Amino acid sequence: MKMQRKSIGVVLSCAALVAGGYLLNHRKTRKHAPGSMRPSMFERMMTAMPEDAPPKVISTVMPRLQAQNEEILALLREQNELLRAAKRSKQ
């Protein structure tokens, strides 16, 4: 009885070791994150869309918005520095 339990335990631990190794190896070979599309699939999807499709419109507008945001942030930083300098001069 003890011998049978011991052999079952050895078999289960070996099976867990093999399954863990397989999952670890499978995880390392994945080239993209789970739940995301491969780049080539995304490119094919984008080229198949009409020009006025929302994802295409967003992808063309996004660089301009990012540049505009950077400009706004620079202006806010400058304004913040000026306000701090004015506050220091009053003290």
Secondary structure as GFF3:
##gff-version 3
##sequence-region A 1 91
A	DSSP	alpha_helix	2	29	.	.	.	ID=ss1
A	DSSP	alpha_helix	39	48	.	.	.	ID=ss2
A	DSSP	alpha_helix	54	90	.	.	.	ID=ss3
###
